[in-house]
Amino acid sequence: MIGTLDPRQNERERQLLEEIREQGNTPKAARLFQDLILSHYRAYGRDLPWRRTTDPYHILVSEIMLQQTQVERVVVRYHEFLERFPDFESLARAPQSEVLLAWQGMGYNRRAISLQKTARLVVDEYGGNLPADVETLATFPGIGQATAAAICAYAFNMPVVYIETNIRRTFIHFFFQDQKGVRDDEILPLVEQTLYLENPREWYSALMDYGTVLKKRTVNPNRRSASYTRQSRFEGSDRQVRGKILALVLEEGTVTEEEVAARVSEDAERVKRILGDLEKEGFIAESEGTYSCR
């Protein structure tokens, strides 16, 4: 379980912040930063199930789940998902409706479809072996550059350089204390300079955990990022209604537009529009006025 910084860690952090302000981005400051992040992780790092494996399939599943879902929710679904689909082959050959059912509660259901498409690609074109290459992985459905790099770091311990939310938060806190509008291209050289080459897997886990601590005990440094955007409200959003409608179709098997509107208590025109979107995106199919999962 992750902990907050103890008084000694707080003091070390204050000293490091002062030194960075005095010296700028020097090799010495980078080494001190690296030591602080690693020592915190070794004392307080979270024991997460995907950190106990280097299986590329398991890492892929965890990274896709973690894209837009809190760690606490992912831990539960991760185990359940792997029990139902233990490898690329089982996921690739499963009916889409079963994959979506296993994904329920995670949100952003298109990630489940992308994950299954990736599994099919790996089975059909790569002999069931996930490629250990960032540029190749970045072309796979729903992965992209940052997730591809994370997979290579955690599954293959490759010394890749990338940024995600917690990594960005940590570097802005330490190296851009008085700046606003910090760009990722300003951060990336520091990520490369401080990379712990002996164990990139451990290093990125440590950065992630430190970023989580900072979120809890400081004003979010990511607000000073040029890429910062405030998340839109979920309650009452189309995203919430989409989730309700898809869950209903999965539960019932087939439903009419009128039944959906009555069950989710939404305006008929809104339901019609969202059903149409879900059909276009490949989640459901329509036949003679009824909707079912593909």
Secondary structure as a PSIPRED ss2 file (coil, helix, strand):
# PSIPRED VFORMAT (PSIPRED V4.0)

   1 M C   1.000  0.000  0.000
   2 I C   1.000  0.000  0.000
   3 G C   1.000  0.000  0.000
   4 T C   1.000  0.000  0.000
   5 L C   1.000  0.000  0.000
   6 D C   1.000  0.000  0.000
   7 P H   0.000  1.000  0.000
   8 R H   0.000  1.000  0.000
   9 Q H   0.000  1.000  0.000
  10 N H   0.000  1.000  0.000
  11 E H   0.000  1.000  0.000
  12 R H   0.000  1.000  0.000
  13 E H   0.000  1.000  0.000
  14 R H   0.000  1.000  0.000
  15 Q H   0.000  1.000  0.000
  16 L H   0.000  1.000  0.000
  17 L H   0.000  1.000  0.000
  18 E H   0.000  1.000  0.000
  19 E H   0.000  1.000  0.000
  20 I H   0.000  1.000  0.000
  21 R H   0.000  1.000  0.000
  22 E H   0.000  1.000  0.000
  23 Q H   0.000  1.000  0.000
  24 G C   1.000  0.000  0.000
  25 N C   1.000  0.000  0.000
  26 T C   1.000  0.000  0.000
  27 P H   0.000  1.000  0.000
  28 K H   0.000  1.000  0.000
  29 A H   0.000  1.000  0.000
  30 A H   0.000  1.000  0.000
  31 R H   0.000  1.000  0.000
  32 L H   0.000  1.000  0.000
  33 F H   0.000  1.000  0.000
  34 Q H   0.000  1.000  0.000
  35 D H   0.000  1.000  0.000
  36 L H   0.000  1.000  0.000
  37 I H   0.000  1.000  0.000
  38 L H   0.000  1.000  0.000
  39 S H   0.000  1.000  0.000
  40 H H   0.000  1.000  0.000
  41 Y H   0.000  1.000  0.000
  42 R H   0.000  1.000  0.000
  43 A H   0.000  1.000  0.000
  44 Y H   0.000  1.000  0.000
  45 G C   1.000  0.000  0.000
  46 R C   1.000  0.000  0.000
  47 D C   1.000  0.000  0.000
  48 L C   1.000  0.000  0.000
  49 P H   0.000  1.000  0.000
  50 W H   0.000  1.000  0.000
  51 R H   0.000  1.000  0.000
  52 R H   0.000  1.000  0.000
  53 T C   1.000  0.000  0.000
  54 T C   1.000  0.000  0.000
  55 D C   1.000  0.000  0.000
  56 P H   0.000  1.000  0.000
  57 Y H   0.000  1.000  0.000
  58 H H   0.000  1.000  0.000
  59 I H   0.000  1.000  0.000
  60 L H   0.000  1.000  0.000
  61 V H   0.000  1.000  0.000
  62 S H   0.000  1.000  0.000
  63 E H   0.000  1.000  0.000
  64 I H   0.000  1.000  0.000
  65 M H   0.000  1.000  0.000
  66 L H   0.000  1.000  0.000
  67 Q C   1.000  0.000  0.000
  68 Q C   1.000  0.000  0.000
  69 T C   1.000  0.000  0.000
  70 Q C   1.000  0.000  0.000
  71 V H   0.000  1.000  0.000
  72 E H   0.000  1.000  0.000
  73 R H   0.000  1.000  0.000
  74 V H   0.000  1.000  0.000
  75 V H   0.000  1.000  0.000
  76 V H   0.000  1.000  0.000
  77 R H   0.000  1.000  0.000
  78 Y H   0.000  1.000  0.000
  79 H H   0.000  1.000  0.000
  80 E H   0.000  1.000  0.000
  81 F H   0.000  1.000  0.000
  82 L H   0.000  1.000  0.000
  83 E H   0.000  1.000  0.000
  84 R H   0.000  1.000  0.000
  85 F C   1.000  0.000  0.000
  86 P C   1.000  0.000  0.000
  87 D C   1.000  0.000  0.000
  88 F H   0.000  1.000  0.000
  89 E H   0.000  1.000  0.000
  90 S H   0.000  1.000  0.000
  91 L H   0.000  1.000  0.000
  92 A H   0.000  1.000  0.000
  93 R H   0.000  1.000  0.000
  94 A C   1.000  0.000  0.000
  95 P C   1.000  0.000  0.000
  96 Q H   0.000  1.000  0.000
  97 S H   0.000  1.000  0.000
  98 E H   0.000  1.000  0.000
  99 V H   0.000  1.000  0.000
 100 L H   0.000  1.000  0.000
 101 L H   0.000  1.000  0.000
 102 A H   0.000  1.000  0.000
 103 W H   0.000  1.000  0.000
 104 Q C   1.000  0.000  0.000
 105 G C   1.000  0.000  0.000
 106 M C   1.000  0.000  0.000
 107 G C   1.000  0.000  0.000
 108 Y C   1.000  0.000  0.000
 109 N C   1.000  0.000  0.000
 110 R H   0.000  1.000  0.000
 111 R H   0.000  1.000  0.000
 112 A H   0.000  1.000  0.000
 113 I H   0.000  1.000  0.000
 114 S H   0.000  1.000  0.000
 115 L H   0.000  1.000  0.000
 116 Q H   0.000  1.000  0.000
 117 K H   0.000  1.000  0.000
 118 T H   0.000  1.000  0.000
 119 A H   0.000  1.000  0.000
 120 R H   0.000  1.000  0.000
 121 L H   0.000  1.000  0.000
 122 V H   0.000  1.000  0.000
 123 V H   0.000  1.000  0.000
 124 D H   0.000  1.000  0.000
 125 E H   0.000  1.000  0.000
 126 Y C   1.000  0.000  0.000
 127 G C   1.000  0.000  0.000
 128 G C   1.000  0.000  0.000
 129 N C   1.000  0.000  0.000
 130 L C   1.000  0.000  0.000
 131 P C   1.000  0.000  0.000
 132 A C   1.000  0.000  0.000
 133 D C   1.000  0.000  0.000
 134 V H   0.000  1.000  0.000
 135 E H   0.000  1.000  0.000
 136 T H   0.000  1.000  0.000
 137 L H   0.000  1.000  0.000
 138 A C   1.000  0.000  0.000
 139 T C   1.000  0.000  0.000
 140 F C   1.000  0.000  0.000
 141 P C   1.000  0.000  0.000
 142 G C   1.000  0.000  0.000
 143 I C   1.000  0.000  0.000
 144 G H   0.000  1.000  0.000
 145 Q H   0.000  1.000  0.000
 146 A H   0.000  1.000  0.000
 147 T H   0.000  1.000  0.000
 148 A H   0.000  1.000  0.000
 149 A H   0.000  1.000  0.000
 150 A H   0.000  1.000  0.000
 151 I H   0.000  1.000  0.000
 152 C H   0.000  1.000  0.000
 153 A H   0.000  1.000  0.000
 154 Y H   0.000  1.000  0.000
 155 A H   0.000  1.000  0.000
 156 F H   0.000  1.000  0.000
 157 N C   1.000  0.000  0.000
 158 M C   1.000  0.000  0.000
 159 P C   1.000  0.000  0.000
 160 V C   1.000  0.000  0.000
 161 V C   1.000  0.000  0.000
 162 Y C   1.000  0.000  0.000
 163 I C   1.000  0.000  0.000
 164 E C   1.000  0.000  0.000
 165 T H   0.000  1.000  0.000
 166 N H   0.000  1.000  0.000
 167 I H   0.000  1.000  0.000
 168 R H   0.000  1.000  0.000
 169 R H   0.000  1.000  0.000
 170 T H   0.000  1.000  0.000
 171 F H   0.000  1.000  0.000
 172 I H   0.000  1.000  0.000
 173 H H   0.000  1.000  0.000
 174 F H   0.000  1.000  0.000
 175 F H   0.000  1.000  0.000
 176 F C   1.000  0.000  0.000
 177 Q C   1.000  0.000  0.000
 178 D C   1.000  0.000  0.000
 179 Q C   1.000  0.000  0.000
 180 K C   1.000  0.000  0.000
 181 G C   1.000  0.000  0.000
 182 V E   0.000  0.000  1.000
 183 R C   1.000  0.000  0.000
 184 D H   0.000  1.000  0.000
 185 D H   0.000  1.000  0.000
 186 E H   0.000  1.000  0.000
 187 I H   0.000  1.000  0.000
 188 L H   0.000  1.000  0.000
 189 P H   0.000  1.000  0.000
 190 L H   0.000  1.000  0.000
 191 V H   0.000  1.000  0.000
 192 E H   0.000  1.000  0.000
 193 Q H   0.000  1.000  0.000
 194 T H   0.000  1.000  0.000
 195 L C   1.000  0.000  0.000
 196 Y C   1.000  0.000  0.000
 197 L C   1.000  0.000  0.000
 198 E C   1.000  0.000  0.000
 199 N C   1.000  0.000  0.000
 200 P H   0.000  1.000  0.000
 201 R H   0.000  1.000  0.000
 202 E H   0.000  1.000  0.000
 203 W H   0.000  1.000  0.000
 204 Y H   0.000  1.000  0.000
 205 S H   0.000  1.000  0.000
 206 A H   0.000  1.000  0.000
 207 L H   0.000  1.000  0.000
 208 M H   0.000  1.000  0.000
 209 D H   0.000  1.000  0.000
 210 Y H   0.000  1.000  0.000
 211 G H   0.000  1.000  0.000
 212 T H   0.000  1.000  0.000
 213 V H   0.000  1.000  0.000
 214 L H   0.000  1.000  0.000
 215 K H   0.000  1.000  0.000
 216 K H   0.000  1.000  0.000
 217 R H   0.000  1.000  0.000
 218 T C   1.000  0.000  0.000
 219 V C   1.000  0.000  0.000
 220 N C   1.000  0.000  0.000
 221 P H   0.000  1.000  0.000
 222 N H   0.000  1.000  0.000
 223 R H   0.000  1.000  0.000
 224 R H   0.000  1.000  0.000
 225 S E   0.000  0.000  1.000
 226 A C   1.000  0.000  0.000
 227 S C   1.000  0.000  0.000
 228 Y C   1.000  0.000  0.000
 229 T C   1.000  0.000  0.000
 230 R C   1.000  0.000  0.000
 231 Q C   1.000  0.000  0.000
 232 S C   1.000  0.000  0.000
 233 R C   1.000  0.000  0.000
 234 F C   1.000  0.000  0.000
 235 E C   1.000  0.000  0.000
 236 G C   1.000  0.000  0.000
 237 S C   1.000  0.000  0.000
 238 D H   0.000  1.000  0.000
 239 R H   0.000  1.000  0.000
 240 Q H   0.000  1.000  0.000
 241 V H   0.000  1.000  0.000
 242 R H   0.000  1.000  0.000
 243 G H   0.000  1.000  0.000
 244 K H   0.000  1.000  0.000
 245 I H   0.000  1.000  0.000
 246 L H   0.000  1.000  0.000
 247 A H   0.000  1.000  0.000
 248 L H   0.000  1.000  0.000
 249 V H   0.000  1.000  0.000
 250 L H   0.000  1.000  0.000
 251 E H   0.000  1.000  0.000
 252 E H   0.000  1.000  0.000
 253 G C   1.000  0.000  0.000
 254 T E   0.000  0.000  1.000
 255 V E   0.000  0.000  1.000
 256 T E   0.000  0.000  1.000
 257 E H   0.000  1.000  0.000
 258 E H   0.000  1.000  0.000
 259 E H   0.000  1.000  0.000
 260 V H   0.000  1.000  0.000
 261 A H   0.000  1.000  0.000
 262 A H   0.000  1.000  0.000
 263 R H   0.000  1.000  0.000
 264 V H   0.000  1.000  0.000
 265 S C   1.000  0.000  0.000
 266 E C   1.000  0.000  0.000
 267 D C   1.000  0.000  0.000
 268 A H   0.000  1.000  0.000
 269 E H   0.000  1.000  0.000
 270 R H   0.000  1.000  0.000
 271 V H   0.000  1.000  0.000
 272 K H   0.000  1.000  0.000
 273 R H   0.000  1.000  0.000
 274 I H   0.000  1.000  0.000
 275 L H   0.000  1.000  0.000
 276 G H   0.000  1.000  0.000
 277 D H   0.000  1.000  0.000
 278 L H   0.000  1.000  0.000
 279 E H   0.000  1.000  0.000
 280 K H   0.000  1.000  0.000
 281 E C   1.000  0.000  0.000
 282 G C   1.000  0.000  0.000
 283 F C   1.000  0.000  0.000
 284 I E   0.000  0.000  1.000
 285 A E   0.000  0.000  1.000
 286 E E   0.000  0.000  1.000
 287 S E   0.000  0.000  1.000
 288 E C   1.000  0.000  0.000
 289 G C   1.000  0.000  0.000
 290 T E   0.000  0.000  1.000
 291 Y E   0.000  0.000  1.000
 292 S E   0.000  0.000  1.000
 293 C E   0.000  0.000  1.000
 294 R C   1.000  0.000  0.000
